[in-house]
């Protein structure tokens, strides 16, 4: 009788323990992925300034040194994705 009770408890507890362990590991994985979402992005964390020759990132702005040395221009002055001429040139290059 004792052996039969142990078998019944074993067949109930082992799958339950596996289910709990799986749920715990999925929860930890989701939390780690949510925390690591900013790691692979192109922007450094806020408050960090990165100096690359001719490119500077500071306070959410990407600055370029393209015209005069030491003079920084915001990237939005050079890249305008809604510009119809740019859109036409991209479509022409892709079709061609």
C-alpha positions as CSV (number, residue, x, y, z in Angstrom):
1,X,0.0,0.0,0.0
2,X,2.8,2.4,0.9
3,X,4.5,1.8,-2.6
4,X,1.2,2.5,-4.4
5,X,0.7,5.8,-2.5
6,X,4.3,6.9,-3.3
7,X,3.7,6.1,-7.0
8,X,0.5,8.1,-7.1
9,X,2.2,11.1,-5.4
10,X,5.2,10.8,-7.8
11,X,3.0,10.8,-10.9
12,X,1.2,13.9,-9.6
13,X,4.2,15.9,-8.2
14,X,6.8,15.4,-11.0
15,X,4.7,16.9,-13.9
16,X,3.5,19.6,-11.5
17,X,7.1,20.5,-10.6
18,X,8.0,20.5,-14.3
19,X,5.2,22.8,-15.1
20,X,6.2,25.2,-12.3
21,X,9.9,25.1,-13.4
22,X,8.9,25.8,-17.0
23,X,6.7,28.7,-16.0
24,X,9.4,30.2,-13.9
25,X,12.0,29.9,-16.6
26,X,9.7,31.5,-19.2
27,X,9.0,34.4,-16.8
28,X,12.7,35.0,-16.1
29,X,13.4,34.9,-19.9
30,X,10.7,37.4,-20.6
31,X,12.0,39.7,-17.9
32,X,15.6,39.5,-19.2
33,X,14.5,40.1,-22.8
34,X,12.5,43.1,-21.7
35,X,15.5,44.5,-19.8
36,X,17.9,43.8,-22.6
37,X,15.7,45.4,-25.3
38,X,17.8,48.6,-25.2
39,X,21.1,46.8,-25.4
40,X,21.0,46.1,-29.1
41,X,19.5,49.4,-30.2
42,X,21.4,51.9,-32.1
43,X,21.1,54.6,-29.4
44,X,23.2,54.6,-26.3
45,X,21.3,55.1,-23.0
46,X,20.1,58.7,-22.3
47,X,22.6,61.0,-20.7
48,X,25.6,59.3,-22.5
49,X,27.6,61.2,-25.2
50,X,29.4,59.1,-27.7
51,X,32.2,60.6,-29.9
52,X,32.9,58.9,-33.2
53,X,34.9,60.8,-35.8
54,X,32.4,63.0,-37.6
55,X,29.5,61.6,-35.6
56,X,28.3,62.7,-32.2
57,X,25.3,61.5,-30.2
58,X,24.1,63.7,-27.4
59,X,20.7,64.3,-25.7
60,X,18.8,62.2,-28.3
61,X,20.3,64.0,-31.2
62,X,22.7,62.6,-33.8
63,X,25.1,65.3,-35.0
64,X,27.4,65.1,-38.0
65,X,30.5,67.0,-38.9
66,X,30.3,67.1,-42.7
67,X,30.8,70.7,-43.9
68,X,33.3,72.6,-41.7
69,X,35.5,70.9,-39.2
70,X,34.2,71.5,-35.7
71,X,30.8,72.6,-36.9
72,X,28.1,70.0,-35.9
73,X,24.9,69.7,-38.0
74,X,21.9,67.7,-36.9
75,X,21.3,64.6,-39.0
76,X,17.7,65.6,-39.7
77,X,19.1,68.4,-41.9
78,X,20.6,65.8,-44.2
79,X,18.3,62.9,-44.1
80,X,14.6,63.6,-44.9
81,X,12.8,60.3,-45.4
82,X,9.6,62.0,-46.5
83,X,11.3,63.9,-49.3
84,X,9.6,63.0,-52.6
85,X,12.8,63.2,-54.6
86,X,14.5,60.8,-52.1
87,X,11.5,58.4,-52.3
88,X,11.6,58.5,-56.1
89,X,15.3,57.8,-56.2
90,X,15.0,54.9,-53.9
91,X,12.1,53.4,-55.9
92,X,14.1,53.9,-59.1
93,X,17.1,52.2,-57.6
94,X,15.1,49.2,-56.3
95,X,13.3,48.7,-59.6
96,X,16.4,49.0,-61.6
